[in-house]
Amino acid sequence: MKKKIFAVCLTAVFLGLGITPGLASDTKIQNYKNELKQNEQQMTNIQGQLNNTTSKKTTAKEEVEKLDTELNKVNSEYESLVERLDKTNKQLEQAQKELAEATEKREVQYDTLKERIRVMYEEGDIGYLEVLLNADSFSDYLNRMEYINRIMDHDNNLLADFQALEILINEKVNEIEDCKKELESLTAKTAAKKAELDSKVQEKLDLISKLSADEATYNQQLSDLEEDNEYIKSLIQKAEKEAAAAKAAAQAAAANSAASYSSSNKIYSYGGGRFLWPVPAYVGVINDVYGYRSSPISGKSEHHSGLDMKAPYGTDIVAADDGTVIYSGVRNGYGNCVIIDHGGGYSTLYGHNSSLCVTVGQSVVRGQVIAKAGSTGYSTGPHCHFEVRINGQYVDPNPYL
C-alpha cells in the first residue's frame, strides 16, 4: 500500500514539475517534424530554382536553333561569295594575261606601223609612183594599184585594230577589278557576321552547359533531401513507438510500484562548453559560420546547419565527447560522415572527411581520432563540417564548444 502511495505521489511530482511521461520523446518527435518541415520548404525552394533553370535552358536552346538557322544561311552566302571571288580572281588573271599578250601584240603592230610610216615618209608618194610606172602592162598597173591600196587599207585596219583591242582589254580589266573589290567587301562583311553569330552560338552553348550543371546539382539536392526525409520519417515512427512504450511503462510503474524508479531516470541538462573542439590542430579557426549564408556551390541563400572548421586534407578529426557511433559512411551532401550519440538527446556530426576511422556501434572517448579531413560531398575544399544536434534538431554549435 505504501509503495502505491509513493508511486502516485511521484507521478504528481512529475506533473507538478511539467515532466510528464514521454515528454522527452514528444519533444524529439516535434524536433524531427520541424526538421522534416524545413527540408520540405528547402525542397520547394530548390524545385523553384530547378524549374527556373529548366525554363532558361529551354529558352537558350530555342535561341541556339534560331542562331543556327541564321548561321547556316550566312555560311551559305559566305561560301558562295568565296566561290565567286575565286572565279573572279581567275578571270582577272586571264584578263591580265590577255592584256599582256595584247600589249606584246600591240608593240609588234606598233613597230610595223612605225616602219611603214617611216618608209612612206622617206619615199613619199614617189615610191608608190615608181611602183606604178614600172608596170609592164596596163594589167600589171592595175594589179600594182590594187596591191598599194591593200597595203594602205591594211595599215589603217592595223591601227584601228590596235586601238580597239587596247580599249576593249582595258575595259575588261577595269570591270573585273571593280567586281573583285565589291566581292572582297561583301566577303569581309559576311565573314564578320559569321564570326559574330559563331560567338553568340558558343555563348549560348556555354550557358546551356552551365544550366545543365545547375540542373544536375538541384536534382541531386532534391534526391538527397528526399532520402533524408525518408530517414527522418523512419526516426519519427521509431520515436513514436518508443514514446508509446515509454508512456505505457511509466503508467505501469506508477500504478504498481515506485521501485521502478531509479537513478537512470534522471534528466540530464548540459550547458555551454561541453564539447571538445573536433580539430585540435586548429582550435578556434573557422571557415564559415552557422546560419543563413550564400551557398558556395549554387550562390543561392541557404541555411548552414553547422560550423565549417579549418582542417587541411588528412588532418585528424576527433570525437567532441564520449559516445557511441550511430552513423559512419556516405550521407547525402555531407560526404564521408560520422555521427556520435552522446546520450541525453545530444549528438554531433562530422562531415566531408577523406576517410573514416570508426564504425557504427563503436564506443569512442573524448579526443579519439574518428576521421581524416577531406572534401567529399557538397564541398569546395577540405574542412570539417561540425554540427551539434539536440533530439535530432541541429542548433548553433558555438555555445556548446
C-alpha positions in Angstrom: 0.0 0.0 0.0 2.8 2.4 0.9 4.5 1.6 -2.5 1.4 2.5 -4.4 1.0 5.8 -2.4 4.7 6.6 -3.2 4.2 5.9 -6.9 1.1 8.2 -7.0 3.0 10.9 -5.2 5.9 10.6 -7.6 3.7 10.9 -10.6 2.1 14.0 -9.0 5.6 15.5 -8.5 6.4 14.9 -12.2 3.2 16.6 -13.3 3.8 19.5 -10.9 7.3 20.0 -12.5 5.9 19.7 -16.0 7.7 16.5 -16.6 5.0 14.2 -17.9 5.8 10.6 -19.1 7.0 10.7 -22.7 7.7 14.4 -22.7 11.3 14.0 -24.0 10.1 11.7 -26.7 7.3 14.1 -27.7 10.0 16.9 -27.9 12.2 14.6 -30.0 9.3 13.8 -32.4 8.4 17.5 -32.7 12.0 18.3 -33.5 12.0 15.6 -36.2 8.8 17.1 -37.6 10.3 20.6 -37.6 13.4 19.3 -39.4 11.1 17.5 -41.9 9.2 20.7 -42.4 12.5 22.6 -43.0 13.5 20.0 -45.6 10.2 20.3 -47.4 10.5 24.0 -47.5 14.0 23.7 -48.8 12.8 21.2 -51.4 10.1 23.7 -52.5 12.8 26.4 -52.9 15.1 24.1 -54.8 12.3 22.9 -57.1 11.5 26.5 -57.9 15.2 27.1 -58.8 15.2 23.9 -60.9 12.0 25.0 -62.8 13.5 28.4 -63.4 16.8 26.8 -64.6 15.0 24.4 -66.9 12.9 27.3 -68.4 16.1 29.3 -69.0 17.7 26.2 -70.6 14.7 25.7 -72.9 14.8 29.3 -74.0 18.6 29.1 -74.6 18.1 26.0 -76.8 15.4 27.8 -78.8 17.8 30.7 -79.3 20.5 28.4 -80.4 18.2 26.9 -83.0 17.4 30.3 -84.4 21.0 31.3 -84.4 21.9 28.0 -86.2 19.4 28.7 -88.9 20.7 32.2 -89.4 24.3 30.9 -89.3 23.6 28.3 -91.9 22.2 30.9 -94.2 25.3 33.2 -93.6 27.6 30.3 -94.1 26.0 29.5 -97.5 26.3 33.2 -98.5 29.9 33.2 -97.4 30.8 30.0 -99.3 29.0 31.4 -102.4 30.9 34.7 -102.2 34.2 32.9 -101.7 33.5 30.8 -104.8 32.6 33.8 -106.8 35.7 35.7 -105.6 37.8 32.7 -106.6 36.3 32.7 -110.1 36.7 36.5 -110.4 40.4 36.1 -109.4 40.8 33.5 -112.1 39.1 35.8 -114.6 41.3 38.7 -113.6 44.4 36.5 -114.0 43.2 35.5 -117.5 42.3 39.1 -118.4 45.7 40.3 -117.2 47.3 37.6 -119.3 45.3 38.6 -122.3 46.3 42.2 -121.6 49.9 41.3 -121.5 49.6 39.3 -124.8 47.7 42.2 -126.4 50.3 44.7 -125.2 53.0 42.5 -126.7 51.0 42.3 -130.0 50.4 46.0 -129.9 54.2 46.6 -129.6 54.7 44.4 -132.7 51.9 46.1 -134.5 53.2 49.5 -133.5 56.7 48.7 -134.7 55.3 47.5 -138.1 53.2 50.6 -138.3 56.2 52.9 -137.4 58.4 51.1 -140.0 55.7 51.6 -142.7 55.2 55.3 -141.8 59.0 55.8 -141.9 59.2 54.3 -145.4 56.2 56.4 -146.5 57.8 59.5 -145.0 61.2 58.8 -146.7 59.8 57.8 -150.1 56.7 59.9 -150.1 54.3 59.4 -153.0 57.3 58.9 -155.3 57.8 55.4 -154.1 54.3 54.4 -154.9 54.5 56.3 -158.3 57.7 54.4 -159.3 55.9 51.2 -158.5 53.1 52.1 -160.8 55.3 53.5 -163.6 57.4 50.4 -163.6 54.4 48.3 -164.6 54.9 46.2 -167.7 51.3 46.5 -168.9 48.1 48.0 -168.0 47.0 44.9 -166.3 50.2 44.9 -164.3 49.5 48.6 -163.5 46.0 47.7 -162.2 47.5 44.8 -160.1 50.1 47.1 -158.6 47.4 49.8 -157.8 45.4 47.1 -156.1 48.4 46.0 -154.1 49.2 49.6 -153.0 45.5 50.1 -151.9 45.6 46.9 -149.9 48.8 47.9 -148.1 47.2 51.3 -147.2 43.9 49.6 -146.1 46.0 47.1 -144.0 47.8 50.0 -142.4 44.6 51.7 -141.5 43.0 48.5 -140.2 46.1 47.7 -138.2 45.9 51.0 -136.4 42.1 50.6 -135.8 42.5 47.1 -134.5 45.3 48.2 -132.2 43.2 51.0 -130.8 40.0 48.8 -130.4 41.9 45.9 -128.8 43.6 48.2 -126.3 40.2 49.8 -125.3 38.4 46.5 -125.0 41.0 44.9 -122.8 41.4 47.9 -120.5 37.6 48.0 -120.1 37.6 44.3 -119.3 40.3 44.5 -116.7 38.7 47.5 -115.0 35.4 45.8 -114.9 36.8 42.7 -113.3 38.8 44.7 -110.8 35.7 46.6 -109.8 33.8 43.3 -109.4 36.6 41.9 -107.3 36.7 44.9 -104.9 32.9 44.6 -104.5 33.1 40.9 -103.8 36.0 41.3 -101.3 34.0 43.9 -99.4 30.9 41.6 -99.3 33.0 38.6 -98.3 34.7 40.6 -95.4 31.3 41.8 -94.1 29.8 38.3 -94.3 32.8 36.8 -92.6 32.4 39.4 -89.8 28.7 38.5 -89.4 29.6 34.8 -89.4 32.1 35.3 -86.6 29.6 37.3 -84.6 27.0 34.5 -85.0 29.6 31.9 -84.1 30.4 33.8 -80.9 26.7 34.1 -80.0 26.1 30.4 -80.5 29.1 29.5 -78.4 27.9 31.9 -75.7 24.5 30.2 -75.6 26.1 26.7 -75.6 28.2 27.7 -72.6 25.1 28.9 -70.9 23.3 25.7 -71.6 26.2 23.7 -70.2 26.2 25.8 -67.0 22.4 25.4 -66.7 22.7 21.7 -67.2 25.2 21.5 -64.4 22.9 23.6 -62.2 20.0 21.2 -63.0 22.1 18.2 -62.0 23.0 19.9 -58.7 19.4 20.8 -57.9 18.2 17.2 -58.8 20.9 15.7 -56.6 19.9 18.1 -53.8 16.3 17.1 -54.2 17.2 13.4 -54.2 19.3 13.8 -51.1 16.6 15.7 -49.3 14.0 13.1 -50.3 16.3 10.4 -48.9 16.8 12.5 -45.7 13.1 12.9 -45.4 12.5 9.2 -45.6 15.2 8.7 -42.9 13.6 11.3 -40.6 10.1 9.7 -41.1 11.6 6.4 -40.0 13.0 8.1 -36.9 9.6 9.7 -36.2 7.9 6.3 -36.4 10.6 4.8 -34.2 10.3 7.7 -31.7 6.5 7.5 -31.6 6.7 3.7 -30.9 9.3 4.4 -28.2 7.2 7.2 -26.7 4.1 5.0 -26.6 6.1 2.2 -25.0 7.7 4.6 -22.5 4.4 6.1 -21.6 2.8 2.7 -21.0 5.8 1.6 -19.0 5.7 4.8 -16.9 2.0 4.3 -16.2 2.5 0.7 -15.2 5.4 1.7 -13.0 3.4 4.4 -11.3 0.4 2.1 -10.8 2.4 -0.9 -9.5 5.4 0.3 -7.6 7.8 3.2 -7.1 10.6 0.6 -7.2 10.8 1.0 -10.9 12.1 4.5 -10.4 15.9 4.6 -10.3 18.8 7.0 -10.9 18.7 6.0 -14.6 15.6 8.2 -15.0 17.3 11.4 -14.1 17.0 14.2 -16.7 20.4 15.4 -17.8 21.0 19.0 -18.9 24.2 20.3 -20.3 25.3 23.9 -20.6 27.8 25.6 -23.0 31.3 24.4 -23.3 30.5 20.7 -23.1 32.2 19.6 -26.3 35.9 19.5 -27.3 36.9 21.3 -30.5 37.0 18.5 -33.1 40.1 19.8 -34.9 42.7 20.1 -32.2 45.3 21.3 -34.7 43.3 24.4 -35.5 41.3 25.3 -32.4 39.0 28.3 -32.8 39.7 28.7 -36.6 36.6 28.5 -38.8 35.9 29.0 -42.5 32.1 29.6 -42.3 29.6 30.2 -39.5 26.2 28.7 -38.5 23.1 30.4 -40.0 21.9 31.8 -43.3 24.6 32.4 -46.0 25.2 32.4 -49.7 25.9 28.9 -50.9 29.5 28.5 -52.2 28.1 26.0 -54.8 24.8 27.4 -56.1 25.3 31.0 -55.0 21.7 31.0 -53.5 20.8 31.8 -49.9 20.6 28.8 -47.7 20.7 27.8 -44.0 24.1 26.5 -42.9 23.4 23.9 -40.2 26.9 23.9 -38.6 30.4 25.3 -38.4 33.0 24.9 -41.1 36.3 24.5 -39.2 39.7 24.8 -40.8 41.1 21.3 -41.4 43.7 20.8 -44.2 43.5 17.5 -46.1 44.3 14.5 -43.8 44.1 16.5 -40.5 42.9 14.4 -37.5 39.2 14.9 -36.6 38.4 13.8 -33.0 35.3 13.0 -31.0 33.9 16.0 -29.2 32.9 13.9 -26.2 32.4 10.3 -25.1 29.6 8.4 -27.0 28.6 5.7 -29.4 29.0 5.9 -33.2 25.5 5.7 -34.8 26.5 6.5 -38.3 29.7 6.1 -40.3 29.6 6.3 -44.1 28.5 8.4 -47.0 25.5 10.6 -46.2 23.9 13.0 -48.7 25.8 16.3 -49.2 27.9 15.6 -46.1 30.1 13.1 -48.0 32.0 10.7 -45.7 30.3 11.4 -42.4 30.4 10.3 -38.7 27.5 10.8 -36.2 28.1 10.2 -32.5 25.3 9.8 -29.9 26.4 11.3 -26.6 23.3 10.5 -24.6 20.7 12.9 -23.1 19.4 13.7 -26.7 22.8 15.1 -27.7 24.6 14.1 -30.9 27.4 15.5 -33.0 28.1 15.2 -36.8 31.4 15.5 -38.6 31.2 15.8 -42.4 33.3 16.0 -45.7 36.0 13.6 -44.4 38.5 11.9 -46.7 38.4 8.7 -44.7 36.7 7.3 -41.6 38.4 5.6 -38.6 35.3 4.3 -36.7 32.3 2.0 -37.4 28.7 2.0 -36.4 28.2 0.7 -32.8 31.7 1.5 -31.7 32.2 3.4 -28.4 34.5 6.4 -28.6 36.1 8.6 -25.9 36.6 12.3 -25.9 39.5 13.3 -28.1 39.7 9.9 -30.0 40.6 10.2 -33.7 37.4 9.3 -35.7 38.2 10.6 -39.2 40.6 12.4 -41.5 39.7 15.7 -43.0 38.8 15.9 -46.7 36.4 17.5 -49.2 33.8 14.8 -50.1 30.1 15.6 -50.7 29.0 19.2 -51.4 32.3 20.8 -50.6 34.5 23.4 -52.2 37.7 22.5 -50.3 39.0 20.4 -47.4 37.5 21.3 -44.0 35.4 19.8 -41.1 31.7 20.5 -41.1 30.7 20.1 -37.4 27.1 20.0 -36.2 25.5 19.8 -32.7 22.0 18.2 -32.6 19.6 18.1 -29.7 17.0 15.4 -30.1 17.8 15.4 -33.8 17.4 19.2 -34.3 20.6 21.0 -35.3 21.5 24.1 -33.2 24.3 26.7 -33.2 27.4 24.8 -32.1 29.1 27.9 -30.6 27.6 27.8 -27.1 28.5 24.1 -26.8 32.2 24.2 -27.6 
